[in-house]
Amino acid sequence: MLNRCDFLVIMVNDFKLDHSVTRPVALMGLDKDDAKESLLPVKISDGDIIKEGGGRHDMLFKAYVIITMTWLWTGYTITVRYTRTTVPKDELYAASTVVLMAEAVKCCISLIMLYKENHFRTKEFFSSIRQHYLNAPKELLKMSVPSVAYAFQNNLDFVALSNLDAGLYQVTTQLKVFTTAIFMMLFLGRRFSATRWAAISLLFCGVAAVQLNNVNDTSVERRGSYFVGITAVLATCVTAGFAGVYFEMMLKGGGNTPFWIRNLQMYSCGIVSASIGCLFSEADAIAKRGFFYGYNAKVCAIVAFLSFGGTYISLVMKYLDNLHKSFASAVSIILVVITSYLIFDDVFIGAYFVVGTAIVVFSVMLYNSVPE
């Protein structure tokens, strides 16, 4: 019999599990066998290991996720630009079909990962889908919120671009990093130190400078309402911040719904939104030429980049947060400019880019220099 002041450290390996995790257990008059038995109902998943494991493994995993996401989005942007600028207009694919295909592929990825999470046991796999997806319409409805918000954001972007010049639009859209931080405070209870607010402000300035690098305002004549354009771009920033943080909140604190089910719910709603986009934006062209018109290996690569990039975004939100995604996006923008300069030779790298890149790098270092 062990005294109430004793502590027993039980290795998970004692129960023949894959991962070695130590847990201190306060014993209230239990013997060692009873203490072990009391721990048996606790289920430790890969996700728990990542969140609780800490140390080197945790840091390496997070670094892997965010670096992979950055390269996927860089590859996506470069491939889209290549296909849209080198292919004749009458041979171009319909962009809305690519978005729809990507949402469908993301659903497939989520199903495969859910099957793996259930140790490839078909019965448990279908049971999980039935319990958390088919029999949980309210949870599916909750995940429709960010999907609708993103669709609304796309329309606001069009309004903003129609009423503002390119330079002003590129700068003002970077305000979304501030709205993201504010929504993280409201929804997730996060608090940021003065150092981190300084890093966020520097990120805004750095990305704005990089975006202005290749904007030629002298050739742009602004039409429409300045007030409407500014209102639209501010609404875009609010919508983007809200949708991202809401999705993060659902992934981190959405009850007992498995992570890959959450993704499946999100991407199912995305299929509906993308289908509506096909109908309203390019229905005539799709009906006339076919859904897969213009598809080739490069377009399939775009679908792959978009699909896996979106999946890795959800991983970043789950194990890091939206602001880390914003910093990674800033790095991706810089990589896109450099790659475009090397491949397309039509991008000018000037003082704005050099200064902006330096500010972004410094902001990343500053943000990560202080603990949570």
For each residue, the residues with C-beta under 8 A, 3 or more apart:
1: 29 30 31
2: 6 8 27 29 30 31 32 35
3: 6 27 29
4: 26 27 28 29
5:
6: 2 3 27
7: 24 25 26 27
8: 2 24 25 27 32 35
9: 22 23 24 25
10: 14 22 23 25 35 36 39
11: 14 20 21 22
12: 15 17 19 20 21 22 23 44
13: 16 17 20
14: 10 11 36
15: 12 36 40
16: 13
17: 12 13 44
18:
19: 12 44 49 53
20: 11 12 13
21: 11 12 44 49 52 53
22: 9 10 11 12
23: 9 10 12 39
24: 7 8 9
25: 7 8 9 10 35 38 39
26: 4 7
27: 2 3 4 6 7 8 30 35
28: 4
29: 1 2 3 4
30: 1 2 27 34 35 38
31: 1 2 34 35
32: 2 8 35 36
33: 36 37
34: 30 31 37 38
35: 2 8 10 25 27 30 31 32 38 39
36: 10 14 15 32 33 39 40
37: 33 34 40
38: 25 30 34 35
39: 10 23 25 35 36 42
40: 15 36 37
41:
42: 39
43:
44: 12 17 19 21 48 49
45: 48 49 117
46: 49 50 117
47: 50 51 259 318
48: 44 45 51 52
49: 19 21 44 45 46 52 53
50: 46 47 53 58 61 319
51: 47 48 58 319
52: 21 48 49
53: 19 21 49 50 57 58
54: 58
55: 58 59
56: 59 60
57: 53 60 61
58: 50 51 53 54 55 61 62
59: 55 56 62 63
60: 56 57 63 64
61: 50 57 58 64 65 319
62: 58 59 65 66 319 320
63: 59 60 66 67
64: 60 61 67 68
65: 61 62 68 69 312 315 316 319 320
66: 62 63 69 70 316 320 324 325 328
67: 63 64 70 71
68: 64 65 71 72 312
69: 65 66 72 73 309 312 313 315 316 325 328
70: 66 67 73 74 328 329 331 332 335
71: 67 68 74 75 335
72: 68 69 75 76 305 308 309 312
73: 69 70 76 77 305 309 328 329 332
74: 70 71 77 78 332 335 336 339
75: 71 72 78 79 301 305
76: 72 73 79 80 302 305 306 309
77: 73 74 80 81 332 336
78: 74 75 81 82 336 339 340 343
79: 75 76 82 83 298 301 302 305
80: 76 77 83 84 302
81: 77 78 84 85 340 344
82: 78 79 85 86 298 343 344
83: 79 80 86 87 92 93 298 299 302
84: 80 81 87 92
85: 81 82 344
86: 82 83
87: 83 84 91 92 294
88: 91 92
89: 92
90:
91: 87 88 294
92: 83 84 87 88 89 294
93: 83 97 98 292 293 294 295 299
94: 97 98 278 282 285 286 291 293 294
95: 98 99 282
96: 99 100 274 277 278 281 282 286
97: 93 94 100 101 278 282 286 291 292
98: 93 94 95 101 102 299 302 303 306
99: 95 96 102 103 274 277 306
100: 96 97 103 104 271 274 275 277 278
101: 97 98 104 105 303
102: 98 99 105 106 274 303 306 307 310
103: 99 100 106 107 267 270 271 273 274
104: 100 101 107 108 271
105: 101 102 108 109 303 304 307
106: 102 103 109 110 263 267 270 307 310 311
107: 103 104 110 111 264 267 268 271
108: 104 105 111 112
109: 105 106 112 113 263 307 308 311
110: 106 107 113 114 260 261 263 264 267 311
111: 107 108 114 115 260 264
112: 108 109 115 116
113: 109 110 116 117 260 263
114: 110 111 117 118 125 128 129 258 260 261 264
115: 111 112 118 120 122 125
116: 112 113 119 120
117: 45 46 113 114 258 260
118: 114 115 121 124 125 128
119: 116 124
120: 115 116 125
121: 118 124 125
122: 115 125 126
123: 126 127
124: 118 119 121 127 128
125: 114 115 118 120 121 122 128 129
126: 122 123 129 130
127: 123 124 130 131
128: 114 118 124 125 131 132 133 258 261
129: 114 125 126 132 133 134 261
130: 126 127 133 134 135
131: 127 128 134 135 136
132: 128 129 135 136 139 257 258 261
133: 128 129 130 136 139 140 261 264 265
134: 129 130 131
135: 130 131 132
136: 131 132 133 139 140 257
137: 140 141
138: 141 142
139: 132 133 136 142 143 254 255 257 265
140: 133 136 137 143 144 265 268 269
141: 137 138 144
142: 138 139 145 250 254 265
143: 139 140 146 147 250 262 265 266 268 269
144: 140 141 147 148 269 272
145: 142 148 149 243 246
146: 143 149 150 243 244 246 247 250 266 269
147: 143 144 150 151 266 269 270 272 273
148: 144 145 151 152 269 273
149: 145 146 152 153 239 242 243 246
150: 146 147 153 154 239 243 270 273
151: 147 148 154 155 273 276 277
152: 148 149 155 156 239
153: 149 150 156 157 236 239 240 243
154: 150 151 157 158 277
155: 151 152 158 159
156: 152 153 159 160 232 233 235 236 239
157: 153 154 160 161 232 236
158: 154 155 161 162
159: 155 156 162 163 228 229 232
160: 156 157 163 164 169 172 173 229 232 233 236
161: 157 158 164 166 169
162: 158 159 223 224 229
163: 159 160 222 223 224 225 226 228 229 232
164: 160 161 168 169 172 222 226 229 230 233
165: 168 169 217 220 222
166: 161 169 170 215 217 220
167: 170 171 212 215 217 220
168: 164 165 171 172 229
169: 160 161 164 165 166 172 173 229 233
170: 166 167 173 174 208 211 212 215
171: 167 168 174 208 211 212
172: 160 164 168 169 175 230 233 234 237
173: 160 169 170 176 233 236 237
174: 170 171 177 204 207 208 211
175: 172 178 179 204 233 234 237
176: 173 179 180 236 237 240 241 326
177: 174 180 181 200 203 204 207 323 326
178: 175 181 182 200 204 237 241
179: 175 176 182 183 237 238 240 241 242
180: 176 177 183 184 240 241 244 245 322 323 326
181: 177 178 184 185 190 192 197 200 241 323
182: 178 179 185 186 241
183: 179 180 186 187 241 242 244 245 246
184: 180 181 187 188 190 245 248 321 322 323
185: 181 182 188 189 190 191 192
186: 182 183 245
187: 183 184 245 246 249
188: 184 185 245 248 249 252 321
189: 185
190: 181 184 185 321
191: 185
192: 181 185 196 197 200
193: 196 197 370
194: 197 198
195: 198 199 366 367 369 370
196: 192 193 199 200 366 367 370
197: 181 192 193 194 200 201
198: 194 195 201 202 366
199: 195 196 202 203 363 364 366 367
200: 177 178 181 192 196 197 203 204 323 363 367
201: 197 198 204 205
202: 198 199 205 206 359 360 362 363 366
203: 177 199 200 206 207 326 327 330 359 360 363 364 367
204: 174 175 177 178 200 201 207 208
205: 201 202 208 209 356 359
206: 202 203 209 210 330 356 357 358 359 360 362 363
207: 174 177 203 204 210 211 330 333 356 360
208: 170 171 174 204 205 211 212 356
209: 205 206 212 213 352 353 355 356 359
210: 206 207 213 330 333 334 337 352 353 356 357 360
211: 170 171 174 207 208 215 333 356
212: 167 170 171 208 209 215 352 356
213: 209 210 337 348 349 350 352 353 356
214: 337 347 348
215: 166 167 170 211 212
216: 219 220
217: 165 166 167 220
218:
219: 216
220: 165 166 167 216 217
221:
222: 163 164 165 226
223: 162 163
224: 162 163 228 229
225: 163 228 229
226: 163 164 222 229 230
227: 230 231
228: 159 163 224 225 231 232
229: 159 160 162 163 164 168 169 224 225 226 232 233
230: 164 172 226 227 233 234
231: 227 228 234 235
232: 156 157 159 160 163 228 229 235 236
233: 156 160 164 169 172 173 175 229 230 236 237
234: 172 175 230 231 237 238
235: 156 231 232 238 239
236: 153 156 157 160 173 176 232 233 239 240
237: 172 173 175 176 178 179 233 234 240 241
238: 179 234 235 241 242
239: 149 150 152 153 156 235 236 242 243
240: 153 176 179 180 236 237 243 244
241: 176 178 179 180 181 182 183 237 238 244 245 322
242: 149 179 183 238 239 245 246
243: 145 146 149 150 153 239 240 246 247
244: 146 180 183 240 241 247 248 317 322 325
245: 180 183 184 186 187 188 241 242 248 249 322
246: 145 146 149 183 187 242 243 249 250
247: 146 243 244 250 251 266 314 317
248: 184 188 244 245 251 252 317 318 321 322
249: 187 188 245 246 252 253 254
250: 142 143 146 246 247 253 254 262
251: 247 248 254 259 262 314 317 318
252: 188 248 249 317 318
253: 249 250
254: 139 142 249 250 251 257 262
255: 139
256:
257: 132 136 139 254 261 262 265
258: 114 117 128 132 261 262
259: 47 251 262 263 314 318
260: 110 111 113 114 117 263 264
261: 110 114 128 129 132 133 257 258 264 265
262: 143 250 251 254 257 258 259 265 266 314
263: 106 109 110 113 259 260 266 267 311 314
264: 107 110 111 114 133 260 261 267 268
265: 133 139 140 142 143 257 261 262 268 269
266: 143 146 147 247 262 263 269 270 314
267: 103 106 107 110 263 264 270 271 310
268: 107 140 143 264 265 271 272
269: 140 143 144 146 147 148 265 266 272 273
270: 103 106 147 150 266 267 273 274
271: 100 103 104 107 267 268 274 275
272: 144 147 268 269 275 276
273: 103 147 148 150 151 269 270 276 277
274: 96 99 100 102 103 270 271 277 278
275: 100 271 272 278 279
276: 151 272 273 279 280
277: 96 99 100 151 154 273 274 280 281
278: 94 96 97 100 274 275 281 282 283 286
279: 275 276 283
280: 276 277 283
281: 96 277 278
282: 94 95 96 97 278 285 286
283: 278 279 280 286 287
284: 287 288
285: 94 282 288 289 293
286: 94 96 97 278 282 283 289 290 291 293
287: 283 284
288: 284 285
289: 285 286 293 294
290: 286 293
291: 94 97 286
292: 93 97 295
293: 93 94 285 286 289 290
294: 87 91 92 93 94 289 299
295: 93 292 299 300
296: 299 300
297: 300 301
298: 79 82 83 301 302
299: 83 93 98 294 295 296 302 303
300: 295 296 297 303 304
301: 75 79 297 298 304 305
302: 76 79 80 83 98 298 299 305 306
303: 98 101 102 105 299 300 306 307
304: 105 300 301 307 308
305: 72 73 75 76 79 301 302 308 309
306: 76 98 99 102 302 303 309 310
307: 102 105 106 109 303 304 310 311
308: 72 109 304 305 311 312
309: 69 72 73 76 305 306 312 313
310: 102 106 267 306 307 313 314
311: 106 109 110 263 307 308 314 315
312: 65 68 69 72 308 309 315 316
313: 69 309 310 316 317 325
314: 247 251 259 262 263 266 310 311 317 318
315: 65 69 311 312 318 319
316: 65 66 69 312 313 319 320 321 324 325 328
317: 244 247 248 251 252 313 314 320 321 322 325
318: 47 248 251 252 259 314 315
319: 50 51 61 62 65 315 316
320: 62 65 66 316 317 324 325
321: 184 188 190 248 316 317 324 325
322: 180 184 241 244 245 248 317 325 326
323: 177 180 181 184 200 326 327 367
324: 66 316 320 321 327 328
325: 66 69 244 313 316 317 320 321 322 328 329
326: 176 177 180 203 322 323 329 330
327: 203 323 324 330 331 360 363 364 367
328: 66 69 70 73 316 324 325 331 332
329: 70 73 325 326 332 333
330: 203 206 207 210 326 327 333 334 360 363 364
331: 70 327 328 334 335 360 364
332: 70 73 74 77 328 329 335 336
333: 207 210 211 329 330 336 337
334: 210 330 331 337 338 353 356 357 360
335: 70 71 74 331 332 338 339
336: 74 77 78 332 333 339 340
337: 210 213 214 333 334 340 341 347 349 353
338: 334 335 341 342 349
339: 74 78 335 336 342 343
340: 78 81 336 337 343 344 346 347
341: 337 338 344 345 347 348 349
342: 338 339 345
343: 78 82 339 340
344: 81 82 85 340 341 347
345: 341 342
346: 340
347: 214 337 340 341 344
348: 213 214 341
349: 213 337 338 341 353 354
350: 213 353 354
351: 354 355
352: 209 210 212 213 355 356
353: 209 210 213 334 337 349 350 356 357
354: 349 350 351 357 358
355: 209 351 352 358 359
356: 205 206 207 208 209 210 211 212 213 334 352 353 359 360
357: 206 210 334 353 354 360 361
358: 206 354 355 361 362
359: 202 203 205 206 209 355 356 362 363
360: 202 203 206 207 210 327 330 331 334 356 357 363 364
361: 357 358 364 365
362: 202 206 358 359 365 366
363: 199 200 202 203 206 327 330 359 360 366 367
364: 199 203 327 330 331 360 361 367 368
365: 361 362 368 369
366: 195 196 198 199 202 362 363 369
367: 195 196 199 200 203 323 327 363 364 370
368: 364 365
369: 195 365 366
370: 193 195 196 367
371:
372:
